[in-house]
Amino acid sequence: MPNSNPAPKIILRPMPHMGTAALVLAIGMLAACDRDSPSTQSQKAADVVRIGFAAPLTGPLANLGEESLHGAQLAIDDVNAGSGLQVNGRSVRLELKAEDDKADPREATLAAQRLVDAGVIGVVGHVNSGASIPASRVYAEASVAQISPGSTAVKYTHQGYRTTFRLVANDDQQGAILATHIAQTLHARSVALVDDRTAYGQGLADVVAAGLRADGVPVILREYTSDKVNDFTVLLTKLAAKHPDVVLFAGMDATAAGIAREREELKLRAALVTTDGACTGNFIALAGVAAEGTTCVNTGNELHRSARGEEFLARYAQRFGRPAQNQAFFSYDAVRVIADALTRAGRADRAAVLDSVARTRYEGLIGPIAFDENGDLRGAAMTLFRFTDGHQIAIRTYP
């Protein structure tokens, strides 16, 4: 609404002996006073604080990055709604600064530096381990808390940095569950392992291999592929020649779907098991009927079954015109954890916010959030799923 009582017009007349420089200075001082007048102070009432976000927003993993970004933006909107955030008696409005890391280690490092230079107080990201690990050094040097909504590589939080946190179970936890499922539920007598040669896929396959050895299940073939491969005939021909009972693929959903489709065409009888990167609705959409019977493990509980989860999914679908899968929950909570830490820190200072994040006790969409001394989520849950009739059906939740 316009000001119904505009300020009186001020006319400057040079005083005797007043030079041009002095007149310019006087005008500048009055202009400064006008900028701080009551009519404009309301626009400045809320301090703007930036939270960084980094994920693959282009390329083969863009679907994961986009969902993660949408979850983070919903959290920003929720914090800013109503009276907004109060920090030491002052109103604060959060702003999301997003960067595309293209799921590439070099791009991730550059994205991290841009976020640090932009003055963010904390970062939600990166989604995949191959990006989070190299970027973590940049954040550590700037004392910026980095909360990953999806990176599972053990190394990410075990580099000695105080700044690395995650909201998902790590590869050791996930790999142990997969190995147990393959050995004790599927009763496999032989297994072939395939990874996508990323830090995520290769590390997770290593953990599964160790778990299978401990259970006395032989790994008869170890192969790799990448998200840039579209034809898996050579790979699957090698697998078929070895006649494994189970093929485990450690990688992302698009690649897993390609393997599933060609496995069906070649009539490879081995059961297919995938990791959390392929435990998505996108895998079903891309694999079609070839997804049938595939099992996978994903981070978290059956998040949609809680009342808060159902409400979140409804708002997400209404806002973005598509259903959320899993990633949005974690990025939403990562923003809320940073906002909570900012409130408890009492000031928009990176070091203070970092200390507060480490002491987090927050009830998120994913459940209670607290971090151990490495920045890993305490009591991280995982759920085993089977793809049946075009649906992702929960089999069991751990722990």
C-alpha positions, 0 to 999 in steps of 0.5 A: 500500500502507498504511504498516505503521508509522504515525507515532505519534499526537501530542497537543498540550497548551497550554504555560503562557501559550500563547494560542490564536493560538500553538496554531493556529500550532503545529498548522499547523507540524505539519500542514506537517511531516506533509504532507512526511512520507515517506509523502506525499513519494512522491506529490510525487516527480514535478513536474507540468509542463503542455504546452498544446494548442489545436485545433478540437475542435468544429465542421466541423474537429473531426475534425482537432483530435480526431486531433491531440489524440489524437496529443499525448496518446499522446506525453504517455503515452509520456513519462510511462511507466516512469521518466518524464522526468528534468529536472536529476535530478528526475522530471517528469510531463507533463500536457496542458492542451487548449483548443478554438479552434473554428478561429476567430481570436478563440476562438484568441486566448482559448484561447491566453491561457487556456493562458498563464495555466495556466502551460504551458511550451510549446504544441502548436497551433494546427492551422489558420493562421487560428487560429495567426497571431492566437494567436501574439502571445499566446504571443510576449508570454509567451515560450511556444514554439508548435509548430504541427502543421498551419499552413502559411501563410507569415506564421505563422513570418514575423512576427518572433516567436522563439516560432513553429515548425511541423512541416509544409511551408509554403504556398510549398513546397506551392503550388509542388508543386501548380502544377508538378503541374497544369502539367507532369503534368496538362498543364492549359491553363486552371485555375479556383481556389477557396479557402475564404477562410481565411488558409490557403486564400486564401494557398495559392491565391495561391501556386498562382496565381503558380506557374501564371503562371510556368509559362504556365498561365492562371487563368481564374476565381478564386472562393471559398466557406466551410465554412458552405456546403452547396450548391455549385450556383452556384459549380460552374455558374460553373466549368462555364461557363468549361470549365477543365481543372483546378479547384483547391480550397484548403481543408478536407476536408468542403468539398472533398467537397461540391464533389466530389459536386456536380461529379459530379452536374453532370458537370463534366469538370475534374480536381479537385486539392486541398490538404493540408487535404482530403488525408485519409481523411475526404475519401474517406468524405464524397465516396464515389465522387466522390473518384475521380481527385482528386489532393492534396498532403500534408505529410510522407513516407508516414509509415505505411511506416516501422517506427515509423510502423506501430507508432504507427498500430497503437497509435493504432487500439487506443487510440482505436478508429479509424485515424489519418490524418496529423495525429496524427504531427505533434502526437505529435512536437510534444509530444516536441520540447517534452519533449526541449527541457525535458530539455535546458533542465534546468528548467521555465522558458519562456524556457529551453525556448524556447531549447532548442526553437530548437536542436532536433535530434530524430529524430521519427516524421516524420523528422529535426526541426530548425528554421531561423531563422524556425522553419520545419522544415528539409527539410520533405517533401511527398507527392502522392497520388491517390484511387483505388478508395477509397484514397489512393495516393502518387504522388511524395514531395518533395524 
